[in-house]
Amino acid sequence: MANTSNIGLIAVAVSGAVEEFAKVSPLVRKQLDKLAKEGADYAQSIAPVGTKRHTLKSGYVDEPGDYRDSIYGTTVFVGGRWRGRVGARDYKAHWIEYGTVHMPKRAVMRRTAEHLGGSD
């Protein structure tokens, strides 16, 4: 006759192992990568695009669409699990997200997170 307490411990151990595997699973990473790319596509679709190029005092030429084109979707391994990440590498990303005295916030990344059902 089996000891039911041992069966319970085995079930908990298996459940824990499955949960841990799910955090690092290649299938989970693949799905998160797909969602991150979907998020990047969505963010690019709602990103504001200027109408004319301009040269900054530093000599850098700011082209229309630089912010939109800098948006990316990727997966990263953080805290023992895969996470999808959507971000922007353009220097204006913070200003576009949160606004400035001269420009209203556009909240592109927040709206993207809401679209995907994730968090900021």
N, C-alpha and C positions, 0 to 999 in steps of 0.2 A: 504494500500500500504506500502510495507516494505521500510525502510530507507536504501539506498544502502551503506551509510557510515558505518552503524552498521554491515551490512553483511561483509563488508571489514574488519572491526575490529575483528569480530568473526573468519573470515578465517585466519587472521594473528595469532590470539590467538591459534586456533586449530593447525595451522602449527607449531607454537613455541612449543606447548605442545607435538606434535608428535616428533619433533626434540629432545626435552629434554628427552622424554621417550626412544628414540632410543639410547641415550648415556648410559642409565642405564639398558636397557632391558636385561633380562636373555637370550634371543635369541641372542643378540649381543655378550654377554659374551661367550656363547656356541660356536659361530662361531669363535670368536677371540681365544678361547682356542684351538679349532681344528687347526687354522692356526699357533698358537704358537708351538703346538706339531709337526706339519709338519715342521716348521722352525727348531726345535731342531733335528728332524730326519735328515734333510738336513745338518745342521751344523756338526752333528756327522759323516755323510758320507764323508765330506771333511776335517775333522779335522786330523792334522798330528798325527801319533802314533809312538813313539820311538820303538827301537828294543830290548833294554835291560834295566833291572832295575838297579838303582844305589842308593847308600845311601849318603845322604847329611851330611855335618859336624854336623848338628843338630841331626842326628840320624834318620831323616825321610827317609823312603824308598820310592823312586819315581818309581812307576810301569809304564810300557808301557800302554798307554790308559787312564791314570788318567785324562788328560785334556778332552779327548773325552767323558769319562764317567761322567764328571762334568757338561756337557752341559744340560740345561733344557729349557723347554718352559712353560710359565704360563701366566695368566691374572692378571692384577693389576688394581685397581680403583684409578686413579690419575686425579686430576683437574676436577672432576665431570663427568668422563667418563671412560669406560673400555678400557684398552690398552693391546695388546698382547706383551709379552716380551720374548726374547730368550737371554740367558746369559750362562756364565760358572763360576763355583765356584773355579776352580783350581787356585793355586797361580801363575801359569805360563800364565794365560789367557792374561794378558796385554802384556807380551813379545811376545806371539804367534801372537796376533792381530797386534801389531805395530812394532815388530822386535826389535833387539838389535844390538850392534856393531858386535856381533858374529853370529847373526841369522837373516835371511831375514824375513820381515813381511809376515804373511800368510793371514791376513785379513779375517778370518773365519766368524766373525759376520757381517762385511760389505758385504761380498758376500752373506750371508744368507739374509740380509735385501734386497739386490738387487733381489735375487731369489723370495722373497715374494712380491716384489713391495712396500716395506715400506721404512722407513728411519732409520738412525743410532740411 
